[in-house]
Amino acid sequence: MSSKKMERLSSGIPGFDEILMGGFVPRRSYLLRGLPGTGKTALGMHFLTEGVKNNEKVLFINMGEPTAQVISNARNMGFETEGINFLDLSPDEDFFAKQEAYDIFSPAEVERETTTSQITEKVQSLKPVRVFLDPITQFRYLSTDEFQFRKQALSFLRFLTDNGATVLFTSEFSDHDPDDDLQFMCDGIINLDFFKDGRSLAVSKFRGSGFRFGFHSMRITRQGVKIYPRLRPVVTEREFIQETISSGVPEIDELLHGGIERGTTTIISGPSGVGKTTVGIQFMKEAAGRGERSVVYTFEESKENLINRCESINIPIKSMIKTGMLAVVPVEPLRYSPEEFAQLVRKEVDGNDSKIVMIDSTSGYTLSLRGKDPVSNLHAMAKYLTRSGVTVILINEVENISGEIKVTEIGISYLADNIMFLRYFETSGELRKSIGVLKKRLSDFEKSLREVRITQYGIRVGPPLKDIRGILSGTPENIKN
């Protein structure tokens, strides 16, 4: 059966539903695995409160924490618990006193019989659509051996699903008490984990449907859980007009034989202060004149500094922002995970129909990856955007001011359809700047270098530097006849 046509139950978290390709398959059981504090109960509360919103009968079987504590914790995270039915099977203060009466049957046998009857009665009377059990491993202590536990747990899950419920249950596991048996008997497995810099969610099993592989970023907030799926290139490309985008500077367009193409990735590379960001925003200025929206994500420069700098060189960035033709988004690298940032970009593009996305710079973006591979993450984001018809500009800063040219420091030049570079050079005892093109995938380009100046009137580009050679080597010399 196609996963698109299959009826689904929403998890209550949009990002999670995307990973599950629509949500949970009804009348099946799903295991939530994770160490204490990874967010299992919070995910369960999302699952139940979503059911309440849909006027469904929902049941929380709490075998660890008492109901009052569950409700208190849930409300602290912003969950409304009205409409949730609780079956409290957690031990109470009389637990030890009761054990004195167990002189014929073992405590496990007596407790199991009582627990089973309570669950059966509650489920048959309520007929819940959603059940959250936290944790199922408490049944281990009500079983005389592992065989009995597995038989009881499997029978219990089948009882719930046969009565029309979709079941989400948690497990408490360790190296000494693994939950491999539970993983075999359930229909889906969701793994939660946390590490030094954040949390993650991964699905490792999902019967009857496809799902998004890999680790997805997860954050627990005062408004509950937020999940950010890993961005992947769209399978079906969006239709867009293949056309050349002008920079608005005739000489730059001559270097590029007309400009850069829509739906391509351009790397603008060079050392600090050479004018990379200014050249990138020049394309956005021209796009604003066509009525197209652009967005720049700045990892290193404040929004105020960028605005002031652009206004001083005749790029009317304030009016572009005011009319909605440009968004400048400062990004604190250590605040976002790669998946969070990718979803931020995706929301901007899909929600506001932005046509140009610029990341300034790749070094700041790499810092946000927290040790993860920058190439694969940039690859996924760039491909997603370009296949959606978005033009991507990556500002890349290189360390060397002179000497051997190096396009990028992290090996992402293969991603680029176009590579432009800016370079310092010295002539007549004066430090100047040059601009050139190294690569253009969809057309030819001018092979010469030109001098570029950033003035109060904007970007000024001169004719080809035919009388100077050795600029790329860092030792230019005049060759005038």
BELTANOR-V547513 format. One record per residue. RES is the residue in three letters. SS is DSSP state (A for helix, B for strand, O for the rest). BURIAL is + if it has 9 or more other C-alpha atoms within 8 Angstrom, else -. D_CENTER is the distance of its C-alpha to the mean C-alpha in Angstrom with 1 decimal. Layout:
BEGIN
res & ss & burial & d_center
RES & SS & BURIAL & D_CENTER
RES & SS & BURIAL & D_CENTER
END
This chain:
BEGIN
res & ss & burial & d_center
MET & O & - & 28.6
SER & O & - & 25.7
SER & O & + & 22.5
LYS & O & - & 22.3
LYS & O & - & 25.9
MET & O & - & 25.6
GLU & O & - & 25.8
ARG & B & + & 22.8
LEU & B & + & 22.4
SER & O & + & 19.3
SER & O & + & 17.7
GLY & O & + & 17.5
ILE & O & + & 13.7
PRO & A & - & 12.3
GLY & A & + & 8.9
PHE & A & + & 11.3
ASP & A & + & 13.7
GLU & A & + & 11.5
ILE & A & + & 11.1
LEU & O & + & 14.9
MET & O & + & 15.6
GLY & O & + & 17.3
GLY & O & + & 17.9
PHE & B & + & 20.6
VAL & B & + & 23.7
PRO & O & + & 26.6
ARG & O & + & 29.3
ARG & O & + & 27.5
SER & B & + & 26.7
TYR & B & + & 23.4
LEU & B & + & 23.2
LEU & B & + & 20.8
ARG & B & + & 21.1
GLY & O & + & 20.5
LEU & O & + & 22.5
PRO & O & - & 23.8
GLY & O & - & 21.4
THR & O & + & 18.1
GLY & O & + & 17.9
LYS & A & + & 19.8
THR & A & - & 22.2
ALA & A & + & 19.6
LEU & A & + & 17.9
GLY & A & + & 21.5
MET & A & + & 22.3
HIS & A & + & 19.5
PHE & A & + & 21.0
LEU & A & + & 24.5
THR & A & + & 24.1
GLU & A & + & 22.5
GLY & A & + & 25.7
VAL & A & + & 27.9
LYS & A & - & 26.4
ASN & O & - & 27.5
ASN & O & - & 30.9
GLU & O & + & 30.5
LYS & O & + & 32.4
VAL & B & + & 30.1
LEU & B & + & 31.3
PHE & B & + & 30.0
ILE & B & + & 32.2
ASN & B & + & 31.9
MET & O & + & 33.7
GLY & O & + & 32.6
GLU & O & - & 32.3
PRO & O & + & 34.9
THR & A & + & 34.0
ALA & A & - & 34.7
GLN & A & - & 32.2
VAL & A & + & 29.5
ILE & A & + & 30.1
SER & A & - & 30.2
ASN & A & - & 26.9
ALA & A & + & 25.3
ARG & A & + & 26.8
ASN & A & - & 25.7
MET & O & + & 22.0
GLY & O & + & 23.0
PHE & O & + & 23.8
GLU & O & - & 27.0
THR & O & + & 29.0
GLU & O & - & 31.8
GLY & O & - & 32.0
ILE & B & + & 30.8
ASN & B & - & 33.7
PHE & B & + & 34.0
LEU & B & + & 36.0
ASP & B & + & 36.6
LEU & O & + & 37.6
SER & O & + & 36.9
PRO & O & - & 40.0
ASP & O & - & 42.2
GLU & O & - & 44.8
ASP & O & - & 47.6
PHE & A & - & 45.9
PHE & A & - & 48.1
ALA & A & - & 51.3
LYS & A & - & 50.8
GLN & A & - & 50.8
GLU & A & - & 54.4
ALA & A & - & 55.4
TYR & O & + & 53.9
ASP & O & - & 57.2
ILE & O & - & 57.3
PHE & O & - & 53.7
SER & O & - & 50.9
PRO & A & + & 48.4
ALA & A & + & 45.7
GLU & A & + & 47.7
VAL & A & + & 48.6
GLU & A & + & 45.1
ARG & A & + & 43.6
GLU & A & - & 46.2
THR & A & - & 45.5
THR & A & + & 41.7
THR & A & - & 42.0
SER & A & - & 44.4
GLN & A & - & 42.2
ILE & A & + & 39.1
THR & A & - & 41.2
GLU & A & - & 42.9
LYS & A & + & 39.8
VAL & A & + & 37.9
GLN & A & - & 41.0
SER & A & - & 41.8
LEU & A & - & 38.3
LYS & O & + & 36.9
PRO & O & + & 33.2
VAL & O & + & 30.5
ARG & B & + & 27.9
VAL & B & + & 28.7
PHE & B & + & 26.8
LEU & B & + & 28.7
ASP & B & + & 28.0
PRO & O & + & 29.0
ILE & A & + & 30.9
THR & A & + & 32.1
GLN & A & + & 34.7
PHE & A & + & 36.6
ARG & A & + & 37.3
TYR & A & - & 39.7
LEU & A & + & 41.5
SER & O & + & 42.2
THR & O & + & 45.0
ASP & O & - & 43.2
GLU & A & - & 40.1
PHE & A & - & 41.5
GLN & A & + & 42.2
PHE & A & + & 38.7
ARG & A & + & 37.1
LYS & A & - & 39.6
GLN & A & - & 39.2
ALA & A & + & 35.3
LEU & A & + & 35.3
SER & A & - & 38.0
PHE & A & - & 36.3
LEU & A & + & 33.0
ARG & A & - & 35.2
PHE & A & - & 37.2
LEU & A & + & 34.2
THR & A & + & 32.7
ASP & A & - & 36.3
ASN & O & + & 36.7
GLY & O & + & 33.8
ALA & O & + & 31.0
THR & B & + & 27.4
VAL & B & + & 27.0
LEU & B & + & 24.2
PHE & B & + & 25.7
THR & B & + & 24.9
SER & O & + & 26.7
GLU & O & + & 27.9
PHE & O & + & 28.2
SER & O & - & 29.2
ASP & O & - & 30.8
HIS & O & - & 34.2
ASP & O & - & 33.0
PRO & O & - & 30.4
ASP & O & + & 29.1
ASP & A & - & 29.4
ASP & A & - & 31.8
LEU & A & + & 29.4
GLN & A & + & 26.8
PHE & A & - & 29.5
MET & A & - & 30.7
CYS & O & + & 27.5
ASP & O & + & 25.7
GLY & B & + & 22.2
ILE & B & + & 20.5
ILE & B & + & 17.4
ASN & B & + & 17.0
LEU & B & + & 15.7
ASP & B & + & 15.9
PHE & B & + & 15.7
PHE & B & - & 16.5
LYS & O & - & 17.6
ASP & O & - & 14.5
GLY & B & + & 12.4
ARG & B & + & 11.9
SER & B & + & 10.5
LEU & B & + & 11.4
ALA & B & + & 12.8
VAL & B & + & 15.3
SER & B & + & 18.3
LYS & B & - & 20.7
PHE & B & + & 20.9
ARG & O & - & 24.4
GLY & O & - & 25.2
SER & O & - & 21.8
GLY & O & + & 19.1
PHE & O & + & 15.6
ARG & O & + & 12.3
PHE & O & - & 13.1
GLY & O & - & 11.5
PHE & O & - & 9.9
HIS & B & + & 6.7
SER & B & + & 6.1
MET & B & + & 8.7
ARG & B & + & 10.8
ILE & B & + & 14.4
THR & B & - & 15.9
ARG & O & - & 19.4
GLN & O & - & 18.1
GLY & B & + & 16.9
VAL & B & + & 13.7
LYS & B & + & 10.3
ILE & B & + & 7.7
TYR & B & + & 4.0
PRO & O & + & 4.8
ARG & O & + & 4.8
LEU & O & + & 6.1
ARG & O & - & 9.8
PRO & O & + & 12.8
VAL & O & - & 14.6
VAL & O & - & 17.6
THR & O & - & 19.9
GLU & O & - & 20.1
ARG & O & - & 20.9
GLU & O & - & 24.3
PHE & O & - & 25.0
ILE & O & - & 28.1
GLN & O & - & 28.5
GLU & O & - & 30.0
THR & B & + & 30.4
ILE & B & + & 29.0
SER & O & + & 31.6
SER & O & + & 31.1
GLY & O & - & 34.1
VAL & O & + & 35.9
PRO & A & - & 38.4
GLU & A & + & 38.7
ILE & A & + & 35.0
ASP & A & + & 35.1
GLU & A & + & 38.1
LEU & A & + & 36.3
LEU & O & + & 33.6
HIS & O & + & 36.2
GLY & O & + & 35.0
GLY & O & + & 31.4
ILE & B & + & 28.0
GLU & B & + & 27.0
ARG & O & + & 24.5
GLY & O & + & 21.4
THR & O & + & 21.8
THR & B & + & 20.2
THR & B & + & 22.5
ILE & B & + & 22.6
ILE & B & + & 25.0
SER & B & + & 26.2
GLY & B & + & 28.7
PRO & O & + & 29.8
SER & O & + & 29.3
GLY & O & - & 31.1
VAL & O & + & 32.0
GLY & O & + & 30.4
LYS & A & + & 27.2
THR & A & - & 25.3
THR & A & - & 28.4
VAL & A & + & 28.6
GLY & A & + & 25.0
ILE & A & - & 25.6
GLN & A & + & 28.9
PHE & A & + & 27.2
MET & A & + & 25.4
LYS & A & + & 28.8
GLU & A & + & 30.3
ALA & A & + & 27.5
ALA & A & + & 28.2
GLY & A & - & 31.8
ARG & O & - & 30.9
GLY & O & - & 29.1
GLU & O & + & 25.6
ARG & O & + & 22.6
SER & B & + & 20.7
VAL & B & + & 18.0
VAL & B & + & 18.0
TYR & B & + & 15.5
THR & B & + & 17.9
PHE & O & + & 17.0
GLU & O & + & 20.7
GLU & O & - & 22.9
SER & O & - & 23.4
LYS & A & + & 23.4
GLU & A & - & 27.1
ASN & A & - & 28.0
LEU & A & + & 26.3
ILE & A & + & 28.1
ASN & A & - & 31.4
ARG & A & - & 31.3
CYS & A & + & 30.6
GLU & A & + & 33.3
SER & O & - & 35.8
ILE & O & + & 35.6
ASN & O & + & 35.9
ILE & O & + & 32.4
PRO & O & + & 32.3
ILE & A & + & 28.8
LYS & A & - & 29.9
SER & A & - & 31.1
MET & A & + & 28.1
ILE & A & + & 25.9
LYS & A & - & 28.6
THR & O & - & 28.8
GLY & O & - & 25.1
MET & O & + & 25.1
LEU & B & + & 22.9
ALA & B & + & 20.1
VAL & B & + & 19.9
VAL & B & + & 16.8
PRO & B & + & 17.4
VAL & O & + & 14.5
GLU & O & - & 15.4
PRO & O & + & 13.9
LEU & O & - & 14.3
ARG & O & - & 12.7
TYR & O & + & 9.0
SER & O & + & 7.0
PRO & A & + & 5.8
GLU & A & + & 2.1
GLU & A & + & 3.8
PHE & A & + & 5.9
ALA & A & + & 4.9
GLN & A & + & 4.8
LEU & A & - & 7.8
VAL & A & - & 9.3
ARG & A & - & 9.1
LYS & A & + & 10.7
GLU & A & + & 13.3
VAL & A & + & 14.2
ASP & A & - & 14.5
GLY & A & - & 16.0
ASN & A & - & 18.3
ASP & O & - & 19.0
SER & O & + & 18.6
LYS & O & + & 20.3
ILE & B & + & 19.7
VAL & B & + & 16.6
MET & B & + & 17.7
ILE & B & + & 16.0
ASP & B & + & 18.6
SER & O & + & 18.6
THR & A & + & 17.1
SER & A & - & 18.6
GLY & A & + & 16.8
TYR & A & + & 13.4
THR & A & + & 14.6
LEU & A & + & 15.5
SER & A & + & 12.0
LEU & O & + & 11.2
ARG & O & + & 13.8
GLY & O & - & 15.7
LYS & O & - & 13.2
ASP & O & - & 14.3
PRO & A & + & 13.7
VAL & A & + & 15.3
SER & A & - & 13.2
ASN & A & + & 9.9
LEU & A & - & 12.0
HIS & A & + & 13.6
ALA & A & + & 10.8
MET & A & + & 9.8
ALA & A & + & 13.6
LYS & A & + & 14.7
TYR & A & + & 12.6
LEU & A & + & 14.0
THR & A & + & 17.5
ARG & O & + & 17.9
SER & O & + & 17.3
GLY & O & + & 20.1
VAL & O & + & 18.3
THR & B & + & 20.0
VAL & B & + & 18.0
ILE & B & + & 19.7
LEU & B & + & 18.8
ILE & B & + & 21.1
ASN & B & + & 22.1
GLU & B & + & 24.6
VAL & O & + & 27.0
GLU & O & - & 29.2
ASN & O & - & 32.6
ILE & O & + & 34.5
SER & O & + & 37.2
GLY & O & + & 38.0
GLU & O & - & 36.3
ILE & O & - & 33.5
LYS & O & - & 30.0
VAL & O & + & 27.3
THR & O & + & 24.2
GLU & O & - & 24.0
ILE & O & - & 21.1
GLY & O & - & 22.3
ILE & O & - & 20.1
SER & A & + & 23.1
TYR & A & - & 23.0
LEU & A & - & 19.9
ALA & O & + & 22.2
ASP & O & + & 24.4
ASN & B & + & 26.2
ILE & B & + & 26.9
MET & B & + & 28.8
PHE & B & + & 30.1
LEU & B & + & 32.0
ARG & B & + & 34.6
TYR & B & + & 37.2
PHE & B & + & 40.8
GLU & B & + & 44.1
THR & B & + & 47.2
SER & O & - & 50.5
GLY & O & - & 49.2
GLU & B & - & 46.3
LEU & B & - & 42.6
ARG & B & + & 41.0
LYS & B & + & 37.8
SER & B & + & 37.4
ILE & B & + & 34.9
GLY & B & + & 34.6
VAL & B & + & 32.6
LEU & B & + & 32.0
LYS & B & + & 30.3
LYS & B & + & 30.0
ARG & O & - & 29.1
LEU & O & - & 30.4
SER & O & - & 33.6
ASP & O & - & 36.1
PHE & O & + & 35.9
GLU & O & + & 38.4
LYS & O & - & 39.1
SER & O & + & 40.7
LEU & O & + & 39.4
ARG & B & + & 40.0
GLU & B & + & 40.4
VAL & B & + & 37.9
ARG & B & + & 38.6
ILE & B & + & 36.5
THR & B & - & 39.2
GLN & O & - & 39.6
TYR & O & - & 40.0
GLY & B & + & 36.7
ILE & B & + & 36.0
ARG & B & + & 39.2
VAL & B & + & 39.4
GLY & B & - & 42.7
PRO & B & - & 44.3
PRO & B & - & 43.7
LEU & O & + & 44.7
LYS & O & - & 47.4
ASP & O & - & 49.6
ILE & B & + & 47.1
ARG & B & + & 45.8
GLY & O & + & 43.9
ILE & O & + & 41.1
LEU & O & + & 38.4
SER & O & + & 40.4
GLY & O & + & 40.7
THR & O & + & 44.5
PRO & O & + & 45.4
GLU & B & + & 49.0
ASN & B & - & 51.0
ILE & O & - & 52.7
LYS & O & - & 54.8
ASN & O & - & 58.0
END
